[in-house]
Amino acid sequence: MIMIYSIIELSILIICLLLIFFMFLQTSKLVKGNIQFFLEKLTFILSLILIILIIISNNIKRIWQI
């Protein structure tokens, strides 16, 4: 169970770093057109995954406290 929790926490960290990188790319002038649209969708999907992982990790913490 500890291994699952640490994998979830590590994936949360990686997704946060990816989101920061993709948001930086979106605000820069290097990306235009279809690539910017793809980055917007990718950022949205990663943020949804991040929310789900945070909810799962909080539930695991709550189960361990009982």
C-alpha positions in Angstrom: 0.0 0.0 0.0 2.9 2.4 0.7 4.3 1.7 -2.7 1.0 2.6 -4.4 0.8 5.8 -2.4 4.4 6.8 -3.3 3.8 6.1 -7.0 0.7 8.3 -6.9 2.6 11.1 -5.1 5.4 10.9 -7.7 3.0 11.0 -10.6 1.3 14.1 -9.0 4.7 15.8 -9.0 5.5 14.8 -12.6 2.1 16.0 -13.8 2.5 19.3 -12.0 5.9 19.9 -13.6 4.5 19.0 -17.1 1.6 21.4 -16.5 4.0 24.2 -15.7 6.0 23.4 -18.8 3.0 23.3 -21.1 1.6 26.5 -19.7 4.9 28.2 -20.3 4.9 26.9 -23.9 1.3 28.3 -24.4 2.3 31.7 -23.2 5.4 31.9 -25.3 5.3 33.2 -28.9 7.0 30.1 -30.2 3.8 28.0 -30.5 1.0 28.9 -32.9 -2.1 27.3 -34.5 -2.8 23.6 -34.2 0.1 23.0 -31.8 -1.3 25.6 -29.4 -4.8 24.0 -29.6 -3.2 20.6 -28.9 -1.3 22.0 -25.9 -4.5 23.5 -24.5 -6.3 20.2 -24.7 -3.3 18.3 -23.2 -3.1 20.8 -20.3 -6.8 20.3 -19.6 -6.5 16.5 -19.7 -3.5 16.6 -17.4 -5.2 18.9 -14.9 -8.2 16.5 -14.8 -5.8 13.6 -14.2 -4.1 15.6 -11.5 -7.3 16.3 -9.7 -8.2 12.6 -9.8 -4.8 11.6 -8.4 -5.1 14.1 -5.6 -8.5 12.8 -4.6 -7.2 9.2 -4.7 -4.2 10.1 -2.5 -6.4 11.9 0.0 -8.6 8.8 0.2 -5.6 6.6 0.8 -4.5 8.9 3.6 -7.9 8.8 5.1 -8.1 5.0 5.0 -4.7 4.8 6.7 -5.8 7.0 9.6 -8.7 4.7 10.5 
